[in-house]
Amino acid sequence: MLSWVVTFLIVALIAGILGFGGIAGASIEIAKIIFFVAIILFLISAVVGLARGRTRV
């Protein structure tokens, strides 16, 4: 997922340089959404991993 974020950021950078403001803005927004979804999924998987890793004695 983070590779998608980098891809959209590169697209936004190129579009911004070429003067396509709408495409650049949309690409930045998509990159932000994907980044936050990736962070949330990472946190959920970390919590689940910690919960499963514990053994009761």
PDBQT receptor file of N, H, CA, C and O in Angstrom, charges set to zero:
ATOM      1  N   MET A   1       0.816  -1.191   0.000  1.00  0.00    +0.000 N 
ATOM      2  CA  MET A   1       0.000   0.000   0.000  1.00  0.00    +0.000 C 
ATOM      3  C   MET A   1       0.864   1.260   0.000  1.00  0.00    +0.000 C 
ATOM      4  O   MET A   1       0.515   2.270  -0.611  1.00  0.00    +0.000 OA
ATOM      5  N   LEU A   2       1.980   1.181   0.687  1.00  0.00    +0.000 N 
ATOM      6  H   LEU A   2       2.264   0.360   1.183  1.00  0.00    +0.000 HD
ATOM      7  CA  LEU A   2       2.818   2.370   0.735  1.00  0.00    +0.000 C 
ATOM      8  C   LEU A   2       3.464   2.663  -0.618  1.00  0.00    +0.000 C 
ATOM      9  O   LEU A   2       3.827   3.806  -0.895  1.00  0.00    +0.000 OA
ATOM     10  N   SER A   3       3.611   1.648  -1.455  1.00  0.00    +0.000 N 
ATOM     11  H   SER A   3       3.316   0.719  -1.230  1.00  0.00    +0.000 HD
ATOM     12  CA  SER A   3       4.121   1.908  -2.801  1.00  0.00    +0.000 C 
ATOM     13  C   SER A   3       3.094   2.693  -3.622  1.00  0.00    +0.000 C 
ATOM     14  O   SER A   3       3.463   3.499  -4.476  1.00  0.00    +0.000 OA
ATOM     15  N   TRP A   4       1.814   2.458  -3.363  1.00  0.00    +0.000 N 
ATOM     16  H   TRP A   4       1.514   1.803  -2.669  1.00  0.00    +0.000 HD
ATOM     17  CA  TRP A   4       0.766   3.244  -4.023  1.00  0.00    +0.000 C 
ATOM     18  C   TRP A   4       0.855   4.705  -3.603  1.00  0.00    +0.000 C 
ATOM     19  O   TRP A   4       0.668   5.605  -4.422  1.00  0.00    +0.000 OA
ATOM     20  N   VAL A   5       1.142   4.938  -2.327  1.00  0.00    +0.000 N 
ATOM     21  H   VAL A   5       1.294   4.206  -1.662  1.00  0.00    +0.000 HD
ATOM     22  CA  VAL A   5       1.263   6.309  -1.829  1.00  0.00    +0.000 C 
ATOM     23  C   VAL A   5       2.395   7.017  -2.559  1.00  0.00    +0.000 C 
ATOM     24  O   VAL A   5       2.240   8.157  -2.998  1.00  0.00    +0.000 OA
ATOM     25  N   VAL A   6       3.524   6.348  -2.686  1.00  0.00    +0.000 N 
ATOM     26  H   VAL A   6       3.650   5.423  -2.329  1.00  0.00    +0.000 HD
ATOM     27  CA  VAL A   6       4.668   6.948  -3.380  1.00  0.00    +0.000 C 
ATOM     28  C   VAL A   6       4.326   7.206  -4.845  1.00  0.00    +0.000 C 
ATOM     29  O   VAL A   6       4.702   8.240  -5.396  1.00  0.00    +0.000 OA
ATOM     30  N   THR A   7       3.616   6.272  -5.476  1.00  0.00    +0.000 N 
ATOM     31  H   THR A   7       3.311   5.432  -5.028  1.00  0.00    +0.000 HD
ATOM     32  CA  THR A   7       3.219   6.447  -6.871  1.00  0.00    +0.000 C 
ATOM     33  C   THR A   7       2.330   7.668  -7.035  1.00  0.00    +0.000 C 
ATOM     34  O   THR A   7       2.552   8.478  -7.936  1.00  0.00    +0.000 OA
ATOM     35  N   PHE A   8       1.325   7.813  -6.175  1.00  0.00    +0.000 N 
ATOM     36  H   PHE A   8       1.144   7.156  -5.444  1.00  0.00    +0.000 HD
ATOM     37  CA  PHE A   8       0.435   8.957  -6.280  1.00  0.00    +0.000 C 
ATOM     38  C   PHE A   8       1.164  10.268  -5.975  1.00  0.00    +0.000 C 
ATOM     39  O   PHE A   8       0.846  11.300  -6.567  1.00  0.00    +0.000 OA
ATOM     40  N   LEU A   9       2.129  10.241  -5.067  1.00  0.00    +0.000 N 
ATOM     41  H   LEU A   9       2.387   9.404  -4.586  1.00  0.00    +0.000 HD
ATOM     42  CA  LEU A   9       2.900  11.442  -4.793  1.00  0.00    +0.000 C 
ATOM     43  C   LEU A   9       3.759  11.844  -5.993  1.00  0.00    +0.000 C 
ATOM     44  O   LEU A   9       3.906  13.032  -6.281  1.00  0.00    +0.000 OA
ATOM     45  N   ILE A  10       4.320  10.870  -6.685  1.00  0.00    +0.000 N 
ATOM     46  H   ILE A  10       4.201   9.905  -6.451  1.00  0.00    +0.000 HD
ATOM     47  CA  ILE A  10       5.107  11.168  -7.883  1.00  0.00    +0.000 C 
ATOM     48  C   ILE A  10       4.213  11.720  -8.989  1.00  0.00    +0.000 C 
ATOM     49  O   ILE A  10       4.583  12.669  -9.680  1.00  0.00    +0.000 OA
ATOM     50  N   VAL A  11       3.036  11.122  -9.152  1.00  0.00    +0.000 N 
ATOM     51  H   VAL A  11       2.735  10.351  -8.591  1.00  0.00    +0.000 HD
ATOM     52  CA  VAL A  11       2.080  11.626 -10.142  1.00  0.00    +0.000 C 
ATOM     53  C   VAL A  11       1.686  13.060  -9.809  1.00  0.00    +0.000 C 
ATOM     54  O   VAL A  11       1.601  13.903 -10.703  1.00  0.00    +0.000 OA
ATOM     55  N   ALA A  12       1.446  13.342  -8.533  1.00  0.00    +0.000 N 
ATOM     56  H   ALA A  12       1.516  12.658  -7.808  1.00  0.00    +0.000 HD
ATOM     57  CA  ALA A  12       1.078  14.697  -8.120  1.00  0.00    +0.000 C 
ATOM     58  C   ALA A  12       2.212  15.678  -8.380  1.00  0.00    +0.000 C 
ATOM     59  O   ALA A  12       1.974  16.803  -8.820  1.00  0.00    +0.000 OA
ATOM     60  N   LEU A  13       3.435  15.261  -8.113  1.00  0.00    +0.000 N 
ATOM     61  H   LEU A  13       3.629  14.348  -7.756  1.00  0.00    +0.000 HD
ATOM     62  CA  LEU A  13       4.585  16.131  -8.337  1.00  0.00    +0.000 C 
ATOM     63  C   LEU A  13       4.748  16.459  -9.813  1.00  0.00    +0.000 C 
ATOM     64  O   LEU A  13       4.956  17.617 -10.175  1.00  0.00    +0.000 OA
ATOM     65  N   ILE A  14       4.654  15.456 -10.660  1.00  0.00    +0.000 N 
ATOM     66  H   ILE A  14       4.485  14.515 -10.366  1.00  0.00    +0.000 HD
ATOM     67  CA  ILE A  14       4.786  15.673 -12.102  1.00  0.00    +0.000 C 
ATOM     68  C   ILE A  14       3.630  16.526 -12.620  1.00  0.00    +0.000 C 
ATOM     69  O   ILE A  14       3.843  17.437 -13.420  1.00  0.00    +0.000 OA
ATOM     70  N   ALA A  15       2.413  16.238 -12.171  1.00  0.00    +0.000 N 
ATOM     71  H   ALA A  15       2.240  15.498 -11.521  1.00  0.00    +0.000 HD
ATOM     72  CA  ALA A  15       1.257  17.019 -12.611  1.00  0.00    +0.000 C 
ATOM     73  C   ALA A  15       1.368  18.467 -12.147  1.00  0.00    +0.000 C 
ATOM     74  O   ALA A  15       1.000  19.385 -12.880  1.00  0.00    +0.000 OA
ATOM     75  N   GLY A  16       1.870  18.673 -10.941  1.00  0.00    +0.000 N 
ATOM     76  H   GLY A  16       2.169  17.927 -10.346  1.00  0.00    +0.000 HD
ATOM     77  CA  GLY A  16       2.049  20.029 -10.439  1.00  0.00    +0.000 C 
ATOM     78  C   GLY A  16       3.084  20.807 -11.234  1.00  0.00    +0.000 C 
ATOM     79  O   GLY A  16       2.902  21.994 -11.504  1.00  0.00    +0.000 OA
ATOM     80  N   ILE A  17       4.172  20.139 -11.609  1.00  0.00    +0.000 N 
ATOM     81  H   ILE A  17       4.320  19.174 -11.390  1.00  0.00    +0.000 HD
ATOM     82  CA  ILE A  17       5.214  20.787 -12.404  1.00  0.00    +0.000 C 
ATOM     83  C   ILE A  17       4.685  21.163 -13.784  1.00  0.00    +0.000 C 
ATOM     84  O   ILE A  17       5.021  22.218 -14.322  1.00  0.00    +0.000 OA
ATOM     85  N   LEU A  18       3.855  20.288 -14.353  1.00  0.00    +0.000 N 
ATOM     86  H   LEU A  18       3.582  19.431 -13.916  1.00  0.00    +0.000 HD
ATOM     87  CA  LEU A  18       3.322  20.550 -15.688  1.00  0.00    +0.000 C 
ATOM     88  C   LEU A  18       2.115  21.487 -15.677  1.00  0.00    +0.000 C 
ATOM     89  O   LEU A  18       1.634  21.882 -16.739  1.00  0.00    +0.000 OA
ATOM     90  N   GLY A  19       1.623  21.845 -14.497  1.00  0.00    +0.000 N 
ATOM     91  H   GLY A  19       2.014  21.524 -13.635  1.00  0.00    +0.000 HD
ATOM     92  CA  GLY A  19       0.535  22.812 -14.425  1.00  0.00    +0.000 C 
ATOM     93  C   GLY A  19      -0.857  22.222 -14.319  1.00  0.00    +0.000 C 
ATOM     94  O   GLY A  19      -1.842  22.949 -14.449  1.00  0.00    +0.000 OA
ATOM     95  N   PHE A  20      -0.962  20.945 -14.091  1.00  0.00    +0.000 N 
ATOM     96  H   PHE A  20      -0.161  20.355 -13.986  1.00  0.00    +0.000 HD
ATOM     97  CA  PHE A  20      -2.272  20.306 -13.935  1.00  0.00    +0.000 C 
ATOM     98  C   PHE A  20      -2.634  20.293 -12.455  1.00  0.00    +0.000 C 
ATOM     99  O   PHE A  20      -2.437  19.288 -11.772  1.00  0.00    +0.000 OA
ATOM    100  N   GLY A  21      -3.157  21.395 -11.968  1.00  0.00    +0.000 N 
ATOM    101  H   GLY A  21      -3.317  22.211 -12.522  1.00  0.00    +0.000 HD
ATOM    102  CA  GLY A  21      -3.435  21.553 -10.541  1.00  0.00    +0.000 C 
ATOM    103  C   GLY A  21      -4.505  20.615 -10.029  1.00  0.00    +0.000 C 
ATOM    104  O   GLY A  21      -4.398  20.103  -8.914  1.00  0.00    +0.000 OA
ATOM    105  N   GLY A  22      -5.539  20.379 -10.827  1.00  0.00    +0.000 N 
ATOM    106  H   GLY A  22      -5.625  20.794 -11.733  1.00  0.00    +0.000 HD
ATOM    107  CA  GLY A  22      -6.627  19.500 -10.391  1.00  0.00    +0.000 C 
ATOM    108  C   GLY A  22      -6.168  18.069 -10.208  1.00  0.00    +0.000 C 
ATOM    109  O   GLY A  22      -6.514  17.414  -9.225  1.00  0.00    +0.000 OA
ATOM    110  N   ILE A  23      -5.395  17.592 -11.150  1.00  0.00    +0.000 N 
ATOM    111  H   ILE A  23      -5.113  18.123 -11.949  1.00  0.00    +0.000 HD
ATOM    112  CA  ILE A  23      -4.879  16.218 -11.061  1.00  0.00    +0.000 C 
ATOM    113  C   ILE A  23      -3.910  16.101  -9.901  1.00  0.00    +0.000 C 
ATOM    114  O   ILE A  23      -3.904  15.096  -9.191  1.00  0.00    +0.000 OA
ATOM    115  N   ALA A  24      -3.085  17.129  -9.704  1.00  0.00    +0.000 N 
ATOM    116  H   ALA A  24      -3.090  17.946 -10.281  1.00  0.00    +0.000 HD
ATOM    117  CA  ALA A  24      -2.123  17.114  -8.605  1.00  0.00    +0.000 C 
ATOM    118  C   ALA A  24      -2.840  17.087  -7.263  1.00  0.00    +0.000 C 
ATOM    119  O   ALA A  24      -2.464  16.328  -6.371  1.00  0.00    +0.000 OA
ATOM    120  N   GLY A  25      -3.869  17.913  -7.119  1.00  0.00    +0.000 N 
ATOM    121  H   GLY A  25      -4.174  18.530  -7.844  1.00  0.00    +0.000 HD
ATOM    122  CA  GLY A  25      -4.636  17.938  -5.868  1.00  0.00    +0.000 C 
ATOM    123  C   GLY A  25      -5.335  16.628  -5.586  1.00  0.00    +0.000 C 
ATOM    124  O   GLY A  25      -5.345  16.151  -4.452  1.00  0.00    +0.000 OA
ATOM    125  N   ALA A  26      -5.923  16.042  -6.628  1.00  0.00    +0.000 N 
ATOM    126  H   ALA A  26      -5.915  16.430  -7.550  1.00  0.00    +0.000 HD
ATOM    127  CA  ALA A  26      -6.607  14.763  -6.462  1.00  0.00    +0.000 C 
ATOM    128  C   ALA A  26      -5.625  13.658  -6.087  1.00  0.00    +0.000 C 
ATOM    129  O   ALA A  26      -5.932  12.811  -5.248  1.00  0.00    +0.000 OA
ATOM    130  N   SER A  27      -4.454  13.666  -6.703  1.00  0.00    +0.000 N 
ATOM    131  H   SER A  27      -4.205  14.354  -7.384  1.00  0.00    +0.000 HD
ATOM    132  CA  SER A  27      -3.445  12.649  -6.393  1.00  0.00    +0.000 C 
ATOM    133  C   SER A  27      -2.956  12.770  -4.957  1.00  0.00    +0.000 C 
ATOM    134  O   SER A  27      -2.733  11.760  -4.289  1.00  0.00    +0.000 OA
ATOM    135  N   ILE A  28      -2.789  13.992  -4.481  1.00  0.00    +0.000 N 
ATOM    136  H   ILE A  28      -2.970  14.812  -5.023  1.00  0.00    +0.000 HD
ATOM    137  CA  ILE A  28      -2.366  14.192  -3.091  1.00  0.00    +0.000 C 
ATOM    138  C   ILE A  28      -3.428  13.682  -2.131  1.00  0.00    +0.000 C 
ATOM    139  O   ILE A  28      -3.100  13.042  -1.133  1.00  0.00    +0.000 OA
ATOM    140  N   GLU A  29      -4.688  13.955  -2.416  1.00  0.00    +0.000 N 
ATOM    141  H   GLU A  29      -4.955  14.475  -3.227  1.00  0.00    +0.000 HD
ATOM    142  CA  GLU A  29      -5.775  13.490  -1.541  1.00  0.00    +0.000 C 
ATOM    143  C   GLU A  29      -5.855  11.969  -1.518  1.00  0.00    +0.000 C 
ATOM    144  O   GLU A  29      -6.055  11.376  -0.458  1.00  0.00    +0.000 OA
ATOM    145  N   ILE A  30      -5.703  11.339  -2.670  1.00  0.00    +0.000 N 
ATOM    146  H   ILE A  30      -5.541  11.822  -3.531  1.00  0.00    +0.000 HD
ATOM    147  CA  ILE A  30      -5.720   9.875  -2.731  1.00  0.00    +0.000 C 
ATOM    148  C   ILE A  30      -4.537   9.309  -1.945  1.00  0.00    +0.000 C 
ATOM    149  O   ILE A  30      -4.688   8.327  -1.219  1.00  0.00    +0.000 OA
ATOM    150  N   ALA A  31      -3.370   9.920  -2.087  1.00  0.00    +0.000 N 
ATOM    151  H   ALA A  31      -3.247  10.718  -2.677  1.00  0.00    +0.000 HD
ATOM    152  CA  ALA A  31      -2.188   9.454  -1.356  1.00  0.00    +0.000 C 
ATOM    153  C   ALA A  31      -2.390   9.583   0.142  1.00  0.00    +0.000 C 
ATOM    154  O   ALA A  31      -1.985   8.697   0.894  1.00  0.00    +0.000 OA
ATOM    155  N   LYS A  32      -3.014  10.676   0.595  1.00  0.00    +0.000 N 
ATOM    156  H   LYS A  32      -3.343  11.395  -0.016  1.00  0.00    +0.000 HD
ATOM    157  CA  LYS A  32      -3.285  10.844   2.027  1.00  0.00    +0.000 C 
ATOM    158  C   LYS A  32      -4.221   9.762   2.540  1.00  0.00    +0.000 C 
ATOM    159  O   LYS A  32      -3.980   9.176   3.595  1.00  0.00    +0.000 OA
ATOM    160  N   ILE A  33      -5.292   9.496   1.794  1.00  0.00    +0.000 N 
ATOM    161  H   ILE A  33      -5.488   9.972   0.937  1.00  0.00    +0.000 HD
ATOM    162  CA  ILE A  33      -6.266   8.485   2.220  1.00  0.00    +0.000 C 
ATOM    163  C   ILE A  33      -5.607   7.113   2.314  1.00  0.00    +0.000 C 
ATOM    164  O   ILE A  33      -5.779   6.407   3.308  1.00  0.00    +0.000 OA
ATOM    165  N   ILE A  34      -4.857   6.736   1.290  1.00  0.00    +0.000 N 
ATOM    166  H   ILE A  34      -4.717   7.309   0.483  1.00  0.00    +0.000 HD
ATOM    167  CA  ILE A  34      -4.202   5.422   1.293  1.00  0.00    +0.000 C 
ATOM    168  C   ILE A  34      -3.185   5.332   2.420  1.00  0.00    +0.000 C 
ATOM    169  O   ILE A  34      -3.050   4.278   3.041  1.00  0.00    +0.000 OA
ATOM    170  N   PHE A  35      -2.468   6.413   2.695  1.00  0.00    +0.000 N 
ATOM    171  H   PHE A  35      -2.578   7.269   2.190  1.00  0.00    +0.000 HD
ATOM    172  CA  PHE A  35      -1.477   6.415   3.775  1.00  0.00    +0.000 C 
ATOM    173  C   PHE A  35      -2.151   6.180   5.124  1.00  0.00    +0.000 C 
ATOM    174  O   PHE A  35      -1.683   5.362   5.916  1.00  0.00    +0.000 OA
ATOM    175  N   PHE A  36      -3.246   6.890   5.390  1.00  0.00    +0.000 N 
ATOM    176  H   PHE A  36      -3.626   7.555   4.746  1.00  0.00    +0.000 HD
ATOM    177  CA  PHE A  36      -3.916   6.719   6.676  1.00  0.00    +0.000 C 
ATOM    178  C   PHE A  36      -4.571   5.347   6.800  1.00  0.00    +0.000 C 
ATOM    179  O   PHE A  36      -4.608   4.782   7.893  1.00  0.00    +0.000 OA
ATOM    180  N   VAL A  37      -5.083   4.807   5.707  1.00  0.00    +0.000 N 
ATOM    181  H   VAL A  37      -5.052   5.266   4.819  1.00  0.00    +0.000 HD
ATOM    182  CA  VAL A  37      -5.626   3.447   5.744  1.00  0.00    +0.000 C 
ATOM    183  C   VAL A  37      -4.514   2.452   6.061  1.00  0.00    +0.000 C 
ATOM    184  O   VAL A  37      -4.723   1.522   6.840  1.00  0.00    +0.000 OA
ATOM    185  N   ALA A  38      -3.336   2.635   5.469  1.00  0.00    +0.000 N 
ATOM    186  H   ALA A  38      -3.167   3.391   4.836  1.00  0.00    +0.000 HD
ATOM    187  CA  ALA A  38      -2.205   1.740   5.738  1.00  0.00    +0.000 C 
ATOM    188  C   ALA A  38      -1.783   1.825   7.195  1.00  0.00    +0.000 C 
ATOM    189  O   ALA A  38      -1.479   0.799   7.803  1.00  0.00    +0.000 OA
ATOM    190  N   ILE A  39      -1.757   3.026   7.772  1.00  0.00    +0.000 N 
ATOM    191  H   ILE A  39      -2.005   3.859   7.278  1.00  0.00    +0.000 HD
ATOM    192  CA  ILE A  39      -1.387   3.192   9.182  1.00  0.00    +0.000 C 
ATOM    193  C   ILE A  39      -2.405   2.511  10.086  1.00  0.00    +0.000 C 
ATOM    194  O   ILE A  39      -2.026   1.842  11.047  1.00  0.00    +0.000 OA
ATOM    195  N   ILE A  40      -3.697   2.671   9.790  1.00  0.00    +0.000 N 
ATOM    196  H   ILE A  40      -4.005   3.214   9.009  1.00  0.00    +0.000 HD
ATOM    197  CA  ILE A  40      -4.744   2.055  10.605  1.00  0.00    +0.000 C 
ATOM    198  C   ILE A  40      -4.654   0.531  10.524  1.00  0.00    +0.000 C 
ATOM    199  O   ILE A  40      -4.769  -0.150  11.543  1.00  0.00    +0.000 OA
ATOM    200  N   LEU A  41      -4.448  -0.005   9.324  1.00  0.00    +0.000 N 
ATOM    201  H   LEU A  41      -4.354   0.548   8.497  1.00  0.00    +0.000 HD
ATOM    202  CA  LEU A  41      -4.328  -1.459   9.183  1.00  0.00    +0.000 C 
ATOM    203  C   LEU A  41      -3.088  -1.981   9.908  1.00  0.00    +0.000 C 
ATOM    204  O   LEU A  41      -3.125  -3.069  10.484  1.00  0.00    +0.000 OA
ATOM    205  N   PHE A  42      -2.001  -1.228   9.889  1.00  0.00    +0.000 N 
ATOM    206  H   PHE A  42      -1.971  -0.344   9.421  1.00  0.00    +0.000 HD
ATOM    207  CA  PHE A  42      -0.802  -1.631  10.620  1.00  0.00    +0.000 C 
ATOM    208  C   PHE A  42      -1.075  -1.682  12.118  1.00  0.00    +0.000 C 
ATOM    209  O   PHE A  42      -0.686  -2.639  12.788  1.00  0.00    +0.000 OA
ATOM    210  N   LEU A  43      -1.733  -0.668  12.642  1.00  0.00    +0.000 N 
ATOM    211  H   LEU A  43      -2.048   0.109  12.098  1.00  0.00    +0.000 HD
ATOM    212  CA  LEU A  43      -2.026  -0.649  14.075  1.00  0.00    +0.000 C 
ATOM    213  C   LEU A  43      -2.950  -1.795  14.474  1.00  0.00    +0.000 C 
ATOM    214  O   LEU A  43      -2.748  -2.423  15.513  1.00  0.00    +0.000 OA
ATOM    215  N   ILE A  44      -3.958  -2.069  13.656  1.00  0.00    +0.000 N 
ATOM    216  H   ILE A  44      -4.122  -1.559  12.812  1.00  0.00    +0.000 HD
ATOM    217  CA  ILE A  44      -4.870  -3.180  13.953  1.00  0.00    +0.000 C 
ATOM    218  C   ILE A  44      -4.113  -4.500  13.950  1.00  0.00    +0.000 C 
ATOM    219  O   ILE A  44      -4.307  -5.328  14.840  1.00  0.00    +0.000 OA
ATOM    220  N   SER A  45      -3.246  -4.705  12.950  1.00  0.00    +0.000 N 
ATOM    221  H   SER A  45      -3.088  -4.032  12.227  1.00  0.00    +0.000 HD
ATOM    222  CA  SER A  45      -2.504  -5.967  12.895  1.00  0.00    +0.000 C 
ATOM    223  C   SER A  45      -1.505  -6.077  14.043  1.00  0.00    +0.000 C 
ATOM    224  O   SER A  45      -1.246  -7.180  14.525  1.00  0.00    +0.000 OA
ATOM    225  N   ALA A  46      -0.943  -4.963  14.488  1.00  0.00    +0.000 N 
ATOM    226  H   ALA A  46      -1.153  -4.067  14.097  1.00  0.00    +0.000 HD
ATOM    227  CA  ALA A  46      -0.019  -4.993  15.623  1.00  0.00    +0.000 C 
ATOM    228  C   ALA A  46      -0.750  -5.371  16.905  1.00  0.00    +0.000 C 
ATOM    229  O   ALA A  46      -0.246  -6.169  17.696  1.00  0.00    +0.000 OA
ATOM    230  N   VAL A  47      -1.926  -4.809  17.115  1.00  0.00    +0.000 N 
ATOM    231  H   VAL A  47      -2.336  -4.161  16.473  1.00  0.00    +0.000 HD
ATOM    232  CA  VAL A  47      -2.698  -5.128  18.325  1.00  0.00    +0.000 C 
ATOM    233  C   VAL A  47      -3.138  -6.587  18.309  1.00  0.00    +0.000 C 
ATOM    234  O   VAL A  47      -3.048  -7.275  19.326  1.00  0.00    +0.000 OA
ATOM    235  N   VAL A  48      -3.611  -7.057  17.164  1.00  0.00    +0.000 N 
ATOM    236  H   VAL A  48      -3.684  -6.498  16.338  1.00  0.00    +0.000 HD
ATOM    237  CA  VAL A  48      -4.033  -8.457  17.072  1.00  0.00    +0.000 C 
ATOM    238  C   VAL A  48      -2.836  -9.387  17.273  1.00  0.00    +0.000 C 
ATOM    239  O   VAL A  48      -2.963 -10.425  17.922  1.00  0.00    +0.000 OA
ATOM    240  N   GLY A  49      -1.685  -9.026  16.725  1.00  0.00    +0.000 N 
ATOM    241  H   GLY A  49      -1.582  -8.183  16.198  1.00  0.00    +0.000 HD
ATOM    242  CA  GLY A  49      -0.479  -9.846  16.900  1.00  0.00    +0.000 C 
ATOM    243  C   GLY A  49      -0.043  -9.911  18.344  1.00  0.00    +0.000 C 
ATOM    244  O   GLY A  49       0.376 -10.965  18.821  1.00  0.00    +0.000 OA
ATOM    245  N   LEU A  50      -0.136  -8.791  19.048  1.00  0.00    +0.000 N 
ATOM    246  H   LEU A  50      -0.477  -7.935  18.660  1.00  0.00    +0.000 HD
ATOM    247  CA  LEU A  50       0.218  -8.799  20.465  1.00  0.00    +0.000 C 
ATOM    248  C   LEU A  50      -0.768  -9.629  21.284  1.00  0.00    +0.000 C 
ATOM    249  O   LEU A  50      -0.377 -10.336  22.213  1.00  0.00    +0.000 OA
ATOM    250  N   ALA A  51      -2.037  -9.537  20.934  1.00  0.00    +0.000 N 
ATOM    251  H   ALA A  51      -2.355  -8.963  20.180  1.00  0.00    +0.000 HD
ATOM    252  CA  ALA A  51      -3.064 -10.288  21.674  1.00  0.00    +0.000 C 
ATOM    253  C   ALA A  51      -2.900 -11.790  21.446  1.00  0.00    +0.000 C 
ATOM    254  O   ALA A  51      -3.072 -12.571  22.381  1.00  0.00    +0.000 OA
ATOM    255  N   ARG A  52      -2.581 -12.197  20.258  1.00  0.00    +0.000 N 
ATOM    256  H   ARG A  52      -2.441 -11.562  19.498  1.00  0.00    +0.000 HD
ATOM    257  CA  ARG A  52      -2.420 -13.637  19.970  1.00  0.00    +0.000 C 
ATOM    258  C   ARG A  52      -1.105 -14.186  20.501  1.00  0.00    +0.000 C 
ATOM    259  O   ARG A  52      -1.005 -15.377  20.799  1.00  0.00    +0.000 OA
ATOM    260  N   GLY A  53      -0.107 -13.341  20.622  1.00  0.00    +0.000 N 
ATOM    261  H   GLY A  53      -0.188 -12.374  20.380  1.00  0.00    +0.000 HD
ATOM    262  CA  GLY A  53       1.209 -13.793  21.030  1.00  0.00    +0.000 C 
ATOM    263  C   GLY A  53       1.310 -14.112  22.516  1.00  0.00    +0.000 C 
ATOM    264  O   GLY A  53       2.250 -14.784  22.940  1.00  0.00    +0.000 OA
ATOM    265  N   ARG A  54       0.378 -13.652  23.290  1.00  0.00    +0.000 N 
ATOM    266  H   ARG A  54      -0.386 -13.106  22.945  1.00  0.00    +0.000 HD
ATOM    267  CA  ARG A  54       0.450 -13.887  24.735  1.00  0.00    +0.000 C 
ATOM    268  C   ARG A  54      -0.056 -15.290  25.084  1.00  0.00    +0.000 C 
ATOM    269  O   ARG A  54      -1.081 -15.749  24.580  1.00  0.00    +0.000 OA
ATOM    270  N   THR A  55       0.688 -15.939  25.950  1.00  0.00    +0.000 N 
ATOM    271  H   THR A  55       1.521 -15.566  26.359  1.00  0.00    +0.000 HD
ATOM    272  CA  THR A  55       0.259 -17.250  26.424  1.00  0.00    +0.000 C 
ATOM    273  C   THR A  55      -0.019 -17.174  27.906  1.00  0.00    +0.000 C 
ATOM    274  O   THR A  55       0.679 -16.481  28.646  1.00  0.00    +0.000 OA
ATOM    275  N   ARG A  56      -1.023 -17.874  28.329  1.00  0.00    +0.000 N 
ATOM    276  H   ARG A  56      -1.590 -18.437  27.728  1.00  0.00    +0.000 HD
ATOM    277  CA  ARG A  56      -1.380 -17.872  29.755  1.00  0.00    +0.000 C 
ATOM    278  C   ARG A  56      -0.638 -18.988  30.471  1.00  0.00    +0.000 C 
ATOM    279  O   ARG A  56      -0.551 -20.110  29.972  1.00  0.00    +0.000 OA
ATOM    280  N   VAL A  57      -0.112 -18.677  31.626  1.00  0.00    +0.000 N 
ATOM    281  H   VAL A  57      -0.183 -17.766  32.032  1.00  0.00    +0.000 HD
ATOM    282  CA  VAL A  57       0.650 -19.652  32.407  1.00  0.00    +0.000 C 
ATOM    283  C   VAL A  57      -0.195 -20.152  33.560  1.00  0.00    +0.000 C 
ATOM    284  O   VAL A  57       0.261 -20.983  34.345  1.00  0.00    +0.000 OA
TER     285      VAL A  57
